[in-house]
């Protein structure tokens, strides 16, 4: 999404640059109005354009690293802190949009209040609202607002000017950019666009009204009349100090020659370069769009299929003793992003005392989506060779019946994991982390322990960034209640466990 927003802003900046350098000085006011409206819309569409032919011709040079996905023969539990799960950029975006929406509604309410407070006089093609105080002059759709402080002999010309805004629906243009300000309040180009099109609106009205009167008289009226200015961005105002000079210059300018309309052809190479740019970067964007919620398959009873609602990946996961019946792939068959994901998964196991066998197969339900297979049968053979039978220790990944936490269903692994997480959050003294002089950032404590054949906790060890934290972790784990021991092949066994505890140091 960030890449998309950056591209939209970049394209809008280029469109405005072309307008300022080549088109803004010409008298093709109506064409300039449509140029600004159309390019503002096109800038949102171009990043979504897909041209597969160009994508295939351009090699991929850059990749985006994916969030780490933990795959381990031992279940990993991480202490969750509520504020770590908040996406602060999303919060900032919605707060900004809400603020600008409130401001917009307040401005709209001011206009509606003026209409109801002072009433309107229905004329042939517009409604006139006379304001008893001040000398304001502006229009909103077919409502023209005039202050009674404006001399009567000047009111007719002002009405003619504002009537052009009304007839040509200029308010729609301003409201369009006002809505863009709400959803893209952080985009400076929206404000630039709104400023440019407001000026074009004045050029159009000036050009039409000045045809029915001497330009010198019209200009003199502009210079002699100083009206109060309403601070509402989506109304057409007759008088703005910052625009008077530009309006006069444009009215005294000779009409542009027709051949200068060829300048609009500059859009062709500009659009072509933008399309090429988006096409060249589309492979990365497309891959990101194809990223889906991770599906984990297993031939273990009760774990046949599980769809993650928090993790996404390019390949699904399969853990089982029997290999899938689909086609097996080689490393060379993987795409760049699939290969990156494969290597990351493989790196998770490189420091283990045993070897885990990973293979790649064609997908089950979606043939286009590959499956990363953890071959438990091959892995178990390697694991068993590392363990002596008399130790009666069984790795958590292959145990048939997991230890049971008090209050959980017999052998319920999910409940065990949740219970351990809750236990850590309630019993670990997190205040201890604040006064140890640790450097700022994310820190981890790793606690190793075994749930013995009698259900008691034993062989506790810990690794922490400070001795006091190591002692606290060992103290906490030693307070775990007695569990129902795990079973494998009908026998009670010891089960090793590793518990990472994550915390932030401010």
Helices and strands as residue ranges (DSSP letters): H 2-18, I 19-23, H 29-46, H 52-57, G 82-85, H 88-118, E 121-122, E 127-131, E 137-140, E 143-147, H 152-167, H 170-183, H 188-209, G 210-212, H 215-224, E 236-237, H 241-252, G 258-265, H 266-280, H 282-290, E 292-298, E 305-313, E 316-320, E 328-329, G 331-333, H 336-347, E 358-361, E 371-375, H 376-386, G 389-391, E 393-394, H 413-427, G 430-434, E 441-451, E 457-463, H 467-478, E 486-488, E 491-505
